[in-house]
């Protein structure tokens, strides 16, 4: 096994979750892809995950950060 540089750090995940919490957005789950992309999936008042908006889809498609 070779040593690889981590694509994300625990601090990165903590920052993303803290930001959602600070905004009062309930988090359903978070996803981390092999390339290091961290995606926070929020939930609505009923507790069901909220689907991505058109803007989120566009940003993901164009790899905007």
Secondary structure, 3 states (H helix, E strand, C coil): CCCCCCCCCHHHHHHHHHHHHHCCCCEEEEEECCCCCEEEEEECCCCCECCCCHHHHHHHHCCCC
